[in-house]
Amino acid sequence: MSNNFLEVKNVDFTIGGKTKVKNVSFSIENEGDTICLLGPSGIGKTTILRTIAGLEKIQKGLIKLNGKVLSSKEINVEPEDRKISLAFQENSLFPHYTVEKNILLGEERNKKQKNKKLSFKEIINLLDISNILKQYPHEISAGEAQRVSLARSLLTGADLLLLDEPLSNVDQSFKEEIQVRLKKILKKLKITTIIVTHDSYEAFYLGSKCGIILNQKLKQFDDPYKVYHFPNSIEVVNFLNRGILIPAKVTSPKSLDNEDLGTITGNFIKPFPIGSNVKLLIQPEDLQHDDKSNLQLEVVDRKFRGTSFIYTLKTPSNTLIPVFVHSHHIHQHEVDEKFGIKRPIHIDHIVCF
């Protein structure tokens, strides 16, 4: 018998008679854990949240929260009886109420609870919205409206918090600070949360587990490190867009060869027979810069990321390979210059398909 706090088992998520995501299974093991769902627009992430909240019914599978069945083919607990709070991506504030009154609606829902987890003042300070309390929704920015909606949801005292792109309209300069504050409060107060986001870095930071949804399926559900470093399919690699797949031939249990890069050693995540032709995942951090190397590739692009550069290098076979370099490295290369790759090439975890 499963003791997971939330259990989603073999569910088809459907809206308007159309199945968006098929045969989905995942769980939240402990109260207070946060998971993030990633995927392109229109793939069905919001439908998953709406269904868990009780706004959409299911005809297949089971959804269980804290030991209680919420949804199945036979059972559908009404949304108001689920102890679940859903904050939509779009502005869901009441236009005729001030920001303060909109937020207090969440506290009204929570008034019967004897042990309130979070006070109005705490949440206002957390999200830095004390200066807009007397304003109306049409007088504030989209990012401020998202934070107001988030504040209202946090004050409901729900067993499960569902956040649909909660920070998508927040200015980039403020987003990371809000992420830090949000993670701290969720962990401190043990608020179990599912976050839908397009931002993989946001998902990797906030989620103890991340789910990748592609082509009507939950393709991978794992901790962020494994999702990034050990993607389980080419589809996940392409979606995350954090590397490139290059052709290679397996030459031993711990090595393979590529015509441009030569021999690459490391530990295979999945073993392949010697002689197999595979697609090797090269991520920007896998190759190291070395001006003295005899492997020199042409620079075709250079992106400055503040703390780093991402160089795009062209190989003799016209393959474009991204390479990460700290921004303080002594010799910065310009486009059309040569860029040395350190040899021998060793990648700790070799991912192939």
LINGISUL-V610339 format. One record per residue. BURIAL is # if it has 9 or more other C-alpha atoms within 8 Angstrom, else .. D_CENTER is the distance of its C-alpha to the mean C-alpha in Angstrom with 2 decimals. Layout:
BEGIN
burial=BURIAL d_center=D_CENTER
burial=BURIAL d_center=D_CENTER
END
This chain:
BEGIN
burial=. d_center=29.12
burial=. d_center=25.44
burial=. d_center=24.92
burial=# d_center=21.18
burial=# d_center=20.51
burial=# d_center=18.67
burial=# d_center=19.48
burial=# d_center=18.46
burial=# d_center=20.86
burial=# d_center=21.68
burial=# d_center=20.86
burial=# d_center=21.33
burial=# d_center=19.53
burial=# d_center=22.09
burial=# d_center=22.93
burial=. d_center=26.29
burial=. d_center=27.48
burial=. d_center=24.81
burial=# d_center=22.45
burial=# d_center=18.90
burial=# d_center=17.26
burial=# d_center=19.72
burial=# d_center=20.41
burial=# d_center=17.12
burial=# d_center=17.28
burial=. d_center=15.01
burial=# d_center=15.90
burial=# d_center=15.29
burial=# d_center=17.99
burial=. d_center=18.98
burial=# d_center=19.54
burial=# d_center=17.48
burial=# d_center=14.33
burial=# d_center=10.91
burial=# d_center=8.30
burial=# d_center=5.05
burial=# d_center=5.62
burial=# d_center=4.77
burial=# d_center=8.24
burial=. d_center=11.14
burial=. d_center=13.32
burial=. d_center=15.75
burial=# d_center=14.23
burial=# d_center=14.61
burial=# d_center=11.53
burial=. d_center=13.91
burial=# d_center=16.64
burial=# d_center=14.95
burial=# d_center=14.82
burial=# d_center=18.35
burial=# d_center=19.63
burial=# d_center=18.53
burial=# d_center=20.16
burial=# d_center=23.25
burial=. d_center=23.47
burial=# d_center=23.47
burial=# d_center=25.47
burial=# d_center=24.91
burial=. d_center=27.63
burial=# d_center=26.13
burial=# d_center=24.46
burial=# d_center=23.96
burial=# d_center=21.78
burial=# d_center=22.99
burial=# d_center=22.23
burial=. d_center=24.09
burial=# d_center=26.61
burial=. d_center=27.36
burial=# d_center=26.90
burial=# d_center=25.44
burial=# d_center=25.30
burial=# d_center=27.17
burial=# d_center=29.70
burial=. d_center=32.35
burial=. d_center=30.59
burial=# d_center=28.74
burial=# d_center=28.59
burial=. d_center=28.76
burial=# d_center=25.85
burial=. d_center=28.06
burial=. d_center=28.75
burial=# d_center=25.25
burial=# d_center=24.47
burial=# d_center=21.05
burial=# d_center=19.97
burial=# d_center=17.90
burial=# d_center=17.11
burial=# d_center=16.91
burial=# d_center=15.46
burial=. d_center=19.05
burial=# d_center=21.77
burial=. d_center=23.09
burial=. d_center=25.61
burial=. d_center=29.29
burial=. d_center=31.12
burial=. d_center=34.38
burial=# d_center=32.98
burial=# d_center=32.35
burial=# d_center=28.99
burial=# d_center=30.54
burial=. d_center=31.71
burial=# d_center=28.40
burial=# d_center=26.74
burial=# d_center=29.69
burial=# d_center=29.16
burial=# d_center=26.34
burial=# d_center=28.85
burial=. d_center=31.44
burial=. d_center=29.36
burial=# d_center=29.07
burial=. d_center=32.77
burial=. d_center=33.93
burial=. d_center=31.84
burial=. d_center=34.08
burial=. d_center=31.52
burial=. d_center=29.21
burial=. d_center=26.17
burial=# d_center=25.76
burial=. d_center=28.45
burial=# d_center=28.47
burial=. d_center=29.37
burial=. d_center=26.57
burial=# d_center=23.85
burial=# d_center=25.64
burial=# d_center=25.76
burial=# d_center=22.17
burial=# d_center=21.00
burial=. d_center=24.06
burial=# d_center=25.57
burial=. d_center=29.07
burial=. d_center=30.72
burial=. d_center=29.82
burial=# d_center=30.83
burial=. d_center=34.00
burial=# d_center=32.55
burial=# d_center=31.71
burial=# d_center=28.50
burial=. d_center=30.16
burial=. d_center=31.00
burial=# d_center=27.51
burial=. d_center=24.70
burial=# d_center=21.62
burial=# d_center=19.50
burial=# d_center=22.09
burial=# d_center=22.09
burial=# d_center=18.38
burial=# d_center=19.15
burial=# d_center=22.24
burial=# d_center=20.49
burial=# d_center=18.06
burial=# d_center=21.24
burial=# d_center=22.98
burial=# d_center=20.31
burial=# d_center=20.29
burial=# d_center=24.08
burial=# d_center=24.42
burial=# d_center=24.22
burial=# d_center=22.38
burial=. d_center=21.62
burial=# d_center=18.18
burial=# d_center=16.18
burial=# d_center=14.07
burial=# d_center=12.34
burial=# d_center=11.85
burial=# d_center=10.38
burial=# d_center=12.31
burial=# d_center=12.46
burial=. d_center=12.60
burial=. d_center=16.36
burial=# d_center=16.62
burial=. d_center=18.33
burial=. d_center=16.48
burial=. d_center=19.22
burial=. d_center=18.49
burial=# d_center=14.73
burial=. d_center=14.23
burial=. d_center=17.15
burial=# d_center=15.89
burial=# d_center=12.58
burial=. d_center=15.06
burial=# d_center=17.35
burial=# d_center=14.96
burial=# d_center=13.70
burial=. d_center=17.40
burial=. d_center=18.72
burial=# d_center=16.40
burial=# d_center=17.39
burial=. d_center=20.97
burial=# d_center=21.61
burial=# d_center=19.77
burial=# d_center=18.05
burial=# d_center=16.03
burial=# d_center=12.97
burial=# d_center=10.49
burial=# d_center=8.09
burial=# d_center=7.38
burial=# d_center=5.89
burial=# d_center=6.77
burial=. d_center=5.87
burial=# d_center=4.14
burial=. d_center=6.45
burial=# d_center=5.83
burial=# d_center=2.78
burial=# d_center=5.40
burial=. d_center=8.01
burial=# d_center=7.90
burial=# d_center=7.07
burial=# d_center=10.01
burial=# d_center=8.57
burial=# d_center=5.65
burial=# d_center=7.22
burial=# d_center=7.71
burial=# d_center=10.34
burial=# d_center=13.04
burial=. d_center=16.75
burial=# d_center=17.08
burial=# d_center=15.67
burial=# d_center=12.94
burial=# d_center=13.12
burial=# d_center=11.45
burial=# d_center=10.55
burial=# d_center=10.80
burial=# d_center=10.21
burial=# d_center=7.89
burial=. d_center=11.27
burial=# d_center=12.35
burial=# d_center=9.50
burial=. d_center=10.20
burial=. d_center=13.92
burial=# d_center=14.88
burial=# d_center=13.32
burial=. d_center=15.59
burial=. d_center=16.56
burial=. d_center=17.43
burial=. d_center=15.32
burial=# d_center=12.06
burial=# d_center=13.70
burial=. d_center=14.62
burial=. d_center=11.36
burial=. d_center=9.63
burial=. d_center=13.05
burial=. d_center=13.42
burial=# d_center=16.86
burial=# d_center=19.80
burial=. d_center=21.68
burial=# d_center=25.37
burial=# d_center=28.32
burial=# d_center=29.82
burial=# d_center=32.39
burial=# d_center=32.19
burial=# d_center=35.29
burial=. d_center=35.03
burial=# d_center=32.88
burial=# d_center=31.32
burial=# d_center=31.70
burial=# d_center=31.38
burial=# d_center=32.85
burial=# d_center=31.72
burial=. d_center=34.53
burial=. d_center=33.17
burial=. d_center=31.74
burial=. d_center=34.17
burial=# d_center=33.55
burial=# d_center=30.18
burial=# d_center=30.18
burial=# d_center=27.67
burial=# d_center=26.48
burial=# d_center=25.32
burial=# d_center=22.35
burial=. d_center=24.26
burial=. d_center=28.03
burial=. d_center=29.79
burial=. d_center=33.58
burial=# d_center=35.37
burial=. d_center=36.03
burial=. d_center=32.88
burial=. d_center=31.49
burial=# d_center=27.70
burial=# d_center=24.80
burial=# d_center=23.57
burial=# d_center=20.13
burial=# d_center=20.82
burial=# d_center=18.05
burial=# d_center=19.19
burial=. d_center=19.78
burial=# d_center=21.91
burial=# d_center=25.04
burial=# d_center=27.14
burial=# d_center=29.41
burial=# d_center=33.14
burial=. d_center=35.82
burial=. d_center=38.50
burial=# d_center=36.94
burial=. d_center=38.87
burial=# d_center=35.67
burial=# d_center=35.40
burial=# d_center=33.05
burial=# d_center=33.22
burial=# d_center=30.82
burial=# d_center=29.87
burial=. d_center=27.20
burial=# d_center=25.99
burial=. d_center=23.04
burial=# d_center=23.28
burial=. d_center=20.10
burial=. d_center=22.09
burial=. d_center=21.83
burial=# d_center=21.87
burial=# d_center=23.10
burial=# d_center=21.63
burial=# d_center=24.77
burial=# d_center=25.00
burial=# d_center=27.94
burial=# d_center=30.11
burial=# d_center=31.76
burial=. d_center=35.24
burial=. d_center=33.82
burial=. d_center=31.85
burial=# d_center=28.42
burial=# d_center=26.01
burial=# d_center=24.20
burial=# d_center=21.81
burial=# d_center=22.86
burial=# d_center=21.51
burial=# d_center=24.32
burial=. d_center=24.52
burial=# d_center=25.97
burial=. d_center=29.04
burial=. d_center=30.30
burial=. d_center=33.97
burial=. d_center=34.35
burial=. d_center=32.07
burial=. d_center=32.55
burial=. d_center=33.23
burial=# d_center=32.64
burial=. d_center=35.32
burial=. d_center=35.85
burial=# d_center=35.46
burial=# d_center=32.71
burial=# d_center=33.41
burial=# d_center=31.14
burial=# d_center=32.05
burial=. d_center=33.79
burial=. d_center=33.73
burial=# d_center=30.08
burial=. d_center=28.32
burial=# d_center=24.71
burial=. d_center=23.93
burial=# d_center=21.74
burial=# d_center=22.84
burial=# d_center=20.52
burial=# d_center=22.61
burial=. d_center=22.79
END
